[in-house]
Every structure is written in C-alpha cells, then in structure tokens.
Amino acid sequence: MHIIRKLFKAFYIDEIFDFSQSGILFEILRPLKEECISVLVVSAYERDYILLIKMILIK
C-alpha cells in the first residue's frame, strides 16, 4: 500500500502595499507558476499568506 502524506509550508509577505499597487503577488508567484508548483494564497488585510503543498510518497 502507498500512502501520500501532504505537508504544508507557509510563507507570508509582511509588507503593507497600497491598493493602487497591483500585480505584486503575481510577480512573487511567477517563478512557482513557471515550474508548475501549486500554491494556496490567503489574503488578509495586512498580510498575504502563501501555502505550498509538499507530498511525500510512503511505501
């Protein structure tokens, strides 16, 4: 039996940007997009969180 274990790594952007500044998060995530790495982004008022999934195959 094979088990896939999922682990999350979380990062955050600790900077407050003006709402007129668009595309900042996209530019940060562009290298991950180019490598086909999926992310989950959670945006709060003062901080954006980026979660990456790391999957481990256990035999």
Backbone as JSON, one array per atom type, in Angstrom:
{
  "sequence": "MHIIRKLFKAFYIDEIFDFSQSGILFEILRPLKEECISVLVVSAYERDYILLIKMILIK",
  "N": [[0.83, -1.17, 0.0], [0.5, 2.24, -0.78], [1.02, 5.36, 0.63], [0.25, 8.71, 0.53], [1.6, 11.46, 1.91], [0.78, 14.65, 2.94], [2.3, 17.73, 3.38], [2.36, 21.06, 4.56], [3.94, 24.06, 3.71], [4.37, 27.27, 4.86], [4.45, 30.68, 4.0], [4.78, 34.21, 4.36], [3.96, 37.53, 3.31], [5.2, 40.24, 4.66], [4.41, 43.02, 4.48], [2.82, 46.08, 3.92], [0.96, 47.01, 1.26], [-0.14, 49.56, -0.94], [-3.48, 49.8, -2.21], [-3.5, 50.6, -4.84], [-1.31, 49.5, -5.99], [-0.99, 47.04, -8.01], [-0.52, 43.57, -8.91], [1.69, 42.72, -7.48], [1.72, 40.39, -5.87], [1.35, 38.51, -7.9], [3.77, 38.75, -9.32], [5.54, 37.83, -7.39], [4.75, 35.18, -7.23], [5.22, 34.23, -9.77], [7.68, 32.71, -10.51], [7.08, 30.24, -9.3], [4.78, 29.5, -10.67], [5.83, 29.16, -13.24], [7.25, 26.84, -12.85], [5.25, 25.06, -12.5], [4.18, 24.74, -9.92], [1.85, 24.33, -7.47], [-0.02, 26.56, -5.44], [-1.58, 27.87, -2.5], [-3.18, 30.77, -1.74], [-3.84, 32.96, 0.85], [-5.38, 35.85, 1.65], [-5.2, 38.52, 3.86], [-6.07, 41.49, 5.66], [-3.68, 42.94, 6.3], [-1.67, 41.25, 5.51], [-0.4, 38.74, 3.29], [-0.67, 35.3, 2.87], [1.16, 32.51, 1.75], [0.79, 29.26, 0.84], [2.41, 26.24, 0.33], [2.24, 22.96, -0.99], [3.73, 20.01, 0.0], [4.28, 16.84, -1.08], [4.74, 13.56, 0.07], [5.65, 10.35, -0.77], [4.99, 7.34, 0.73], [6.01, 4.08, 1.16]],
  "CA": [[0.0, 0.0, 0.0], [1.21, 3.51, -0.85], [0.36, 6.46, 1.31], [0.79, 10.02, 0.2], [1.49, 12.36, 3.06], [0.86, 16.04, 2.49], [2.78, 18.7, 4.35], [2.25, 22.43, 4.08], [4.93, 25.07, 4.08], [3.7, 28.56, 4.78], [5.25, 31.9, 3.93], [3.91, 35.38, 4.31], [4.53, 38.8, 2.87], [5.0, 41.13, 5.8], [4.51, 44.38, 3.96], [1.52, 46.64, 3.58], [1.01, 47.69, -0.04], [-1.3, 50.38, -1.29], [-4.37, 49.09, -3.13], [-3.22, 51.0, -6.22], [-0.19, 48.71, -6.47], [-1.49, 45.71, -8.37], [0.41, 42.65, -9.54], [2.85, 42.38, -6.64], [1.63, 38.96, -5.53], [1.56, 37.76, -9.14], [5.21, 38.74, -9.61], [6.2, 36.96, -6.4], [4.4, 33.79, -7.51], [5.56, 33.87, -11.16], [8.62, 31.59, -10.63], [6.39, 28.99, -8.93], [3.89, 29.21, -11.8], [6.66, 28.67, -14.34], [7.67, 25.47, -12.5], [4.01, 24.3, -12.29], [4.03, 24.47, -8.49], [0.57, 24.84, -6.99], [0.0, 27.27, -4.17], [-2.83, 28.38, -1.97], [-2.93, 32.09, -1.2], [-4.86, 33.5, 1.73], [-5.1, 37.27, 1.82], [-5.84, 39.22, 4.97], [-5.98, 42.94, 5.49], [-2.31, 43.43, 6.36], [-0.67, 40.23, 5.19], [-0.76, 37.66, 2.38], [-0.04, 34.03, 3.22], [1.35, 31.61, 0.63], [0.97, 27.9, 1.31], [2.86, 25.27, -0.65], [2.0, 21.58, -0.57], [4.82, 19.06, -0.26], [3.73, 15.48, -0.96], [5.73, 12.52, 0.29], [5.14, 9.01, -1.03], [5.47, 6.38, 1.71], [5.7, 2.71, 0.73]],
  "C": [[0.89, 1.25, 0.0], [0.38, 4.59, -0.17], [1.04, 7.75, 0.88], [0.54, 10.94, 1.38], [1.7, 13.79, 2.56], [1.3, 16.92, 3.65], [2.65, 20.09, 3.74], [3.42, 23.25, 4.58], [4.25, 26.4, 3.9], [4.72, 29.7, 4.8], [4.3, 33.07, 3.97], [4.7, 36.6, 3.86], [4.2, 39.81, 3.96], [5.23, 42.58, 5.37], [3.11, 44.86, 3.62], [1.68, 47.43, 2.29], [-0.26, 48.48, -0.24], [-2.16, 49.61, -2.29], [-4.15, 49.47, -4.59], [-2.06, 50.22, -6.82], [-0.68, 47.3, -6.76], [-0.37, 44.88, -8.99], [1.6, 42.24, -8.7], [2.85, 40.89, -6.3], [1.87, 38.09, -6.76], [3.05, 37.67, -9.46], [5.97, 37.86, -8.63], [5.96, 35.5, -6.75], [4.8, 33.33, -8.91], [6.57, 32.72, -11.27], [7.99, 30.23, -10.27], [5.46, 28.56, -10.06], [4.67, 28.6, -12.96], [7.16, 27.24, -14.11], [6.47, 24.57, -12.22], [3.83, 23.87, -10.83], [2.74, 25.12, -8.03], [0.73, 25.51, -5.64], [-1.43, 27.61, -3.76], [-2.49, 29.72, -1.32], [-4.13, 32.52, -0.36], [-4.49, 34.95, 1.99], [-5.9, 37.81, 3.0], [-5.6, 40.71, 4.77], [-4.53, 43.42, 5.42], [-1.27, 42.43, 5.9], [-1.24, 39.23, 4.2], [0.02, 36.42, 2.77], [0.02, 33.16, 1.98], [1.63, 30.23, 1.2], [1.35, 27.0, 0.14], [2.59, 23.88, -0.11], [3.2, 20.73, -0.97], [4.24, 17.67, -0.04], [4.86, 14.48, -0.88], [5.07, 11.17, 0.06], [5.79, 8.05, -0.06], [5.05, 4.99, 1.24], [5.49, 1.81, 1.92]]
}
